[in-house]
Amino acid sequence: MNYRTRASWPCSGMTLVEVMVAMSLVAMVMGSAFVALKPAMRASENSRLNVTANEILISEMERIRALNWDEAISLKDGDAFKTTIFDPRLSSRMRVSERESREDQLLVVLEVFWTDSTGKAQHARVVTFITQYGISA
């Protein structure tokens, strides 16, 4: 009879210690990759909020520029303006005032405010003049 001894078996498996070491190395690599990517994800979110705010400003400014004079003088100072983009992190404000010594011109300032992912307050704004006879700036 020919019995095979344990010493003659081929070494084809991994020990539990080898598997645990390999899993530890993979976990360390994945953890460090996440730590390295966190600032990039934060910057991407901040950029996305900035772009959204500017899209809101451009859209609202174009809507206001399309108003006739009677509609333009009915704009309310301090109102939040309406937008089709809804993001609860963003708030808006419109300031409307007559231009100094010019009854035929309105100064319109649109602002959007938000807090970025680091907790810092941010804002974007756009300014234009609307005249009774057309857009001046």
C-alpha positions in Angstrom: 0.0 0.0 0.0 1.1 3.4 -0.8 0.0 6.0 1.7 0.7 9.6 1.1 2.2 11.4 4.1 1.3 15.0 4.9 4.8 16.1 3.9 4.2 15.0 0.4 1.0 17.0 -0.2 1.4 20.0 -2.5 1.4 23.4 -0.8 -1.5 25.0 -2.6 -3.3 26.9 0.1 -2.8 30.1 2.2 -2.7 30.1 6.0 -5.1 32.2 8.1 -2.2 34.5 9.1 -1.4 35.2 5.4 -5.0 36.0 4.6 -5.3 38.3 7.7 -2.1 40.2 6.7 -3.4 40.6 3.1 -6.7 41.9 4.3 -5.0 44.4 6.7 -2.9 45.7 3.8 -6.0 46.1 1.6 -7.8 47.9 4.4 -4.9 50.3 5.0 -4.7 51.1 1.3 -8.4 51.7 1.0 -8.4 53.9 4.2 -5.6 56.1 2.9 -7.3 56.4 -0.5 -10.5 57.6 1.2 -8.5 60.1 3.3 -6.8 61.4 0.2 -10.0 61.7 -1.8 -12.0 63.5 0.9 -10.6 67.0 0.1 -11.3 66.4 -3.6 -14.9 65.4 -2.9 -15.3 68.6 -0.7 -13.9 70.8 -3.5 -16.2 69.2 -6.0 -19.2 69.8 -3.8 -18.2 73.5 -3.3 -17.7 73.9 -7.1 -21.1 72.4 -7.7 -22.8 74.8 -5.3 -21.0 77.7 -6.9 -22.1 76.7 -10.4 -25.7 76.2 -9.2 -25.7 79.7 -7.6 -24.4 81.3 -10.8 -27.0 79.4 -12.9 -29.7 80.8 -10.7 -28.3 84.3 -11.0 -28.1 84.2 -14.7 -31.6 82.8 -15.1 -33.2 85.4 -12.8 -31.2 88.2 -14.4 -32.4 87.2 -17.9 -36.0 87.0 -16.6 -35.7 90.5 -15.1 -34.1 92.0 -18.2 -37.1 90.7 -20.3 -39.6 92.7 -18.1 -41.1 95.9 -19.5 -40.7 99.1 -17.5 -44.0 98.9 -15.6 -43.2 95.3 -14.5 -39.6 96.4 -13.6 -40.7 99.2 -11.3 -43.0 96.8 -9.5 -40.1 94.6 -8.3 -39.8 94.5 -4.6 -36.6 95.3 -2.7 -35.4 92.5 -0.4 -37.5 89.7 -1.9 -36.2 86.3 -2.5 -36.5 85.5 -6.1 -38.2 82.5 -7.6 -36.1 79.9 -9.4 -36.7 76.5 -11.0 -33.5 75.2 -9.3 -34.4 74.1 -5.8 -31.6 73.5 -3.3 -32.3 74.1 0.4 -28.7 75.1 1.0 -29.1 78.2 -1.2 -31.0 81.4 -0.4 -31.5 84.4 -2.6 -32.2 88.1 -2.2 -33.0 90.9 -4.7 -32.2 94.5 -4.1 -33.9 97.1 -6.2 -33.3 100.9 -6.0 -33.6 103.9 -8.2 -30.3 105.1 -9.5 -29.0 108.3 -8.0 -30.7 111.4 -9.6 -32.2 109.2 -12.4 -35.9 108.4 -12.2 -35.7 106.4 -15.4 -33.2 103.9 -14.2 -33.3 101.0 -11.6 -30.3 99.4 -10.0 -31.0 95.7 -9.6 -28.6 93.5 -7.5 -29.3 89.8 -7.2 -27.5 87.7 -4.6 -27.3 84.0 -3.7 -26.0 82.8 -0.4 -24.9 79.4 0.8 -22.6 77.6 3.2 -19.9 75.5 1.7 -18.9 72.0 2.9 -16.3 73.5 5.2 -18.9 75.7 6.9 -17.7 78.9 5.3 -20.4 81.4 4.2 -20.3 82.1 0.4 -22.2 84.3 -1.9 -22.4 85.3 -5.6 -24.0 88.4 -7.0 -24.8 90.1 -10.3 -25.6 93.8 -10.8 -27.4 95.5 -13.7 -29.2 98.7 -14.5 -32.6 98.7 -16.2 -33.7 101.8 -17.9 -37.1 102.9 -19.0 -35.9 102.9 -22.5 -34.0 99.5 -22.5 -31.1 97.8 -20.7 -28.2 100.1 -20.1 -25.6 97.7 -18.5 
